[in-house]
Amino acid sequence: MNECFIVELTDGTTLTFGKKCNRVEYDNDKYCIFKHVNSDQVSYETLAIIPHISIFSIIKCKERSNK
């Protein structure tokens, strides 16, 4: 099973990122970066950069692997 993340915004919007988001970076004190990191752990796609003030919750979900 693969992990994915969904974010709920304070305005009621839910972003599923097509269940592609598998990494959330919290390092910055102003925003979170939502990414899809490939299995090689080198290449990635930034899906969204969202200010902390706009995030209501981040939900960790499990996606079944197609293997």
C-alpha positions in Angstrom: 0.0 0.0 0.0 1.1 3.5 -0.8 0.6 6.5 1.4 -1.1 9.6 0.1 -2.1 12.9 1.6 -5.3 15.0 1.2 -5.5 18.6 2.4 -8.6 20.4 3.6 -8.5 24.1 3.4 -10.1 26.6 5.7 -12.5 27.7 3.0 -13.9 24.2 2.8 -12.1 23.1 -0.3 -10.6 19.6 -0.3 -7.5 18.9 -2.5 -6.9 15.2 -3.2 -4.2 15.8 -5.8 -5.5 12.7 -7.7 -4.0 10.7 -4.8 -0.5 11.5 -6.1 0.7 13.5 -3.1 3.1 11.2 -1.1 5.2 13.8 0.7 4.4 16.9 2.7 7.2 19.2 3.7 6.6 21.3 6.8 10.1 22.9 7.1 9.0 26.4 6.2 7.3 28.3 9.0 4.9 30.0 6.5 3.8 27.2 4.1 3.6 23.5 3.4 4.8 22.0 0.1 2.8 19.0 -1.2 4.8 16.7 -3.6 4.7 13.5 -5.5 8.2 11.9 -5.1 9.0 9.2 -7.6 10.2 5.8 -6.4 13.8 6.8 -7.2 13.6 9.4 -4.4 15.4 11.8 -6.7 12.8 13.2 -9.1 9.6 14.9 -7.8 6.7 17.0 -8.8 5.5 19.9 -6.7 1.7 19.7 -6.5 1.0 22.7 -4.3 2.5 25.3 -2.0 -0.1 26.3 0.6 0.2 28.8 3.5 -0.2 27.3 6.9 -3.0 29.8 7.6 -5.1 28.3 4.8 -4.8 24.7 5.9 -7.5 23.3 8.1 -6.2 19.7 8.2 -3.9 17.2 6.4 -5.2 13.7 6.1 -3.0 10.7 5.6 -4.6 8.0 3.5 -3.5 4.6 2.2 -3.8 3.8 -1.5 -3.7 0.2 -2.6 -0.8 -0.6 -4.8 -1.5 -1.8 -8.4 1.2 -4.5 -8.1 
